[in-house]
Every structure is written in C-alpha cells, then in structure tokens.
Amino acid sequence: MSDHDNTERQTAGPASQHNRRWALGLMGLGAVALGGMLSWRRFALGPAEPEGVWQHSFADPNEDIITLADFRGSPLLLNFWATWCPPCVEEMPMLSAFYTQAREQGWEMLGLAIDQPELVRRFLEKTPVSYPIGIAGFAGVDLTRELGNTQGGLPFTVVFDRDGAISHRKLGQLKESDLAGWLAQVRGA
C-alpha cells in the first residue's frame, strides 16, 4: 500500500464516520418523533366517532335500560367510574354540580360504573348524584379502550359534541377547570 492510499483512507475515514453518525442520529430522532406522534395521536385524538359506540345499552341501578343513542344530538359527558376507585368517588359531587348547571345549557351526562350492580346500588343510596348512572360492569373497560383509554384506568371521561364526535377525553381525576373549559368550548343544543 502506498503512502498516498494511506493518506486518502485517513482523511476519508473520519469524515465518513462523522457523516454516518449524523445520519444515524437523524434516523434515531426521526424514529423517536414518529413513535411519539403515533402514540400521542392514538390516545389524544383516536377516532372522532368510534364505530358502534352509540349502539351500547346499560341497565341503571333500578334495572331500567339506558341507551347511549338516546343522548346523541346534545353534548354528552360520559364518565367511567367505580365504587372502589377513590378519585372516581371524590369527583362525583363536582360532576353532580356540573350536570345541574350544564343541563340548563343542553348538556347530557351519564356515569358508567365499572362495577357490580349491588355495589353501585348501595353506593348511590349513600351518595346520590343528579345525573343518570348506568352499570357497565367490568366489560365496560373494553368500551373505555374503544374510546381511547388504552390503559383501561379510572376515572376516565369522554365529552361528545352535539354531532356525536369526541371533543375531549381525560384519564384521571377531573378538576373544575376541565369542566369549565369543556362547557365553554362545546356548545349546548
């Protein structure tokens, strides 16, 4: 090998390695950005109107049937909760007050219990609320996932606009600021 070949290899080597590092770094950043965007989109946006959500029906604590389709056409706050979930129970008085105010503006609300019927009945006897409650049972977790709650956690709240499209969703305990913001953004009937 001549000195000229060695010199070419030494000068081309570091520049080539530097370019490769940059390319790999950019590809890695692109993969991270794409993965983050896809996971954010899956939770934050999800389908605007999940297939079949309006076909669901639930028994209330008195065993009367509540059909989601009956709520379509008005803004709807759908709150998934359970008697064994402390943040769910803690937010219920606030939700009850919200519903009393929001229904005057055309809103509907439904609480869906991911729980056993007898436990829900006993709970509501001690802690009544102003909004209707349906009993989804543990199968209701599948509906929360259909609505964008990939973790299946509680409480989980979804707001539908009057056209039946999802306008907001939140996993975790609600705050009054969430409710006030949604009320201002989603116009009543």
N, C-alpha and C positions, 0 to 999 in steps of 0.2 A: 504494500500500500504506500502510495507516495505522500509526501508532506501536504501536497495540495488537497488530496482526498481527505486527510485527517482534519485539515482546516475547515473544509466545507462541512464535514459532519459535526464539528464542534460548534460552528456558527449556526447551522440549520437546526441542530438538536434543541437547544434551549428555546428558540423562537417557536419551534413546532410544539414543544411541550407546553409552552405558555398558551398558545392558541388552543390546544386540546383542553387544557384546564378551563379556559374561558368557556369553550363550547360545552363541556360537561357541567360547569357551574350554571350556565344559562339553561341547559336542558333540565337540570335539577330544580332550579327556580320555577321554570315553566310547569314541571310536573306538580310541584307543591301548590302553585297558584291554581292550576286546573283542578286538583283534588279538593282544595279548599272551596273553590267556587261551586263545584258539583255538590259537595256535602252541604254547603250553605243553602244552595238552591233547593235541595231536596227537603230540608227542614223549613226554611224560611218561606219558600214560595209554594212548593208542592203543586198539586193540581188546583186550578182555580175553582173547579167544582168536581169533587171526586165522584166517580161513577157510582151510582146506586145509593148514595148517602140518604137521599130523600125517601127511599123505599123502606127504611127501618121503622119498626114499631116497638114500643116498650110498654109493659104494664106499669101503672102507677102504684103507690102503696095500697090503694083500695081495689087493685086488680082491674081498673078501667084501662083501656088501651090508648096510648098516646102515639100518634104517627107524626114523624118529622115533616112529612109533606104538608101537614096542616099549618105549619109555621112558615112555609115558603111564601114570599111576597112581602115580608116585613123583615127588618133587621132582626137577627136572631143571635143571642149569646148562648152558646152551648157549653156547659161546664161539667166536666167529668170529675167525680169526687168519690170518696169512700168514708165510711164511719171510722175506720181505723187509721185515717190519714190526718194527722194533726193540722197541717197547713190548710187542708181542704175544709175542715171543720171551722178553723179560725176565720177563713174568708167568707163563710156563709152569711153572717149578719150583714156584712158590707154588700154582698151580692143581693140580698133581700132588699136592702135600702135602695140599691141601684135600680132594681127592677121596678120598685114602686115609683121612682122618678121617670125611668126610661119608657115605661109602658104608656105614659101620657104623651110621649113623642112617637108612638107607633112601634116600639120595640117589643119583641117577644123574648122569652128566656126559658130555658129548660136545663135542669140539673139532671145528669145521668149518673146514677150510683153504680159503681163497680163493686158490688157488694151483694150480700144475701138479703132477700126481701124482708125477713123478720127483723134483722138488724136495722134495716132502713126504717121500718115502721116504728120500732121502739125509739130510735134516734129522733125521728120527726115528731113524735109525741112530746118529747122533752124540749126539742129545739125546732119549732115550726118556722117555715120560711114563706115568703109571699109568692114565690114562683113555683111552677109545677116541677115535680120530680118524677123521673122515670127510672125503672130499675133495669139496668143493662146487664147486671151480673158480671162475672169475670170474662165473659165473651165480649164485653164492651171494650176491653183492651184492644181487640182487633180493630174495632171502629176507630179508636184513637190513633192507631197506626195508619189506617186508611186516610185519616185527616192530617197526617204529617208528624205524629208523635212517635218517631222511630224508636225511642227509648221505652215507651209504654209507661212513663212515670205519671204521677198525680201530684197536685191537681193539674188539669190540662183544660184550657179554654180556647174555643174557636168562635170567631164572630163571622157571621154570614151577612152579606149586604142584602138588600131587598130583591136582587136578581138571583140570589142563591149561591153566589160566588163567595169564596173565603176572602175576607178582607184583613183579618188579623188572627193570630194564634199565639198562645203563650203557654209554655210548660213551666210550672211553678206557681207559687202563690201570687195572686193578683194584688195590686196596690190601687188605691183610689185614683191615682194619676193615670193608670192604664184605662180604667173605666171612663174617666172624664175625657180622655183623648179619643177613645173609640166612639163615645157618644157624640163628640163634636165632629168627627170625621165621617161617620156613617149616618146618613140622613134617614129619618123615620119615614113611615108610609105617608 
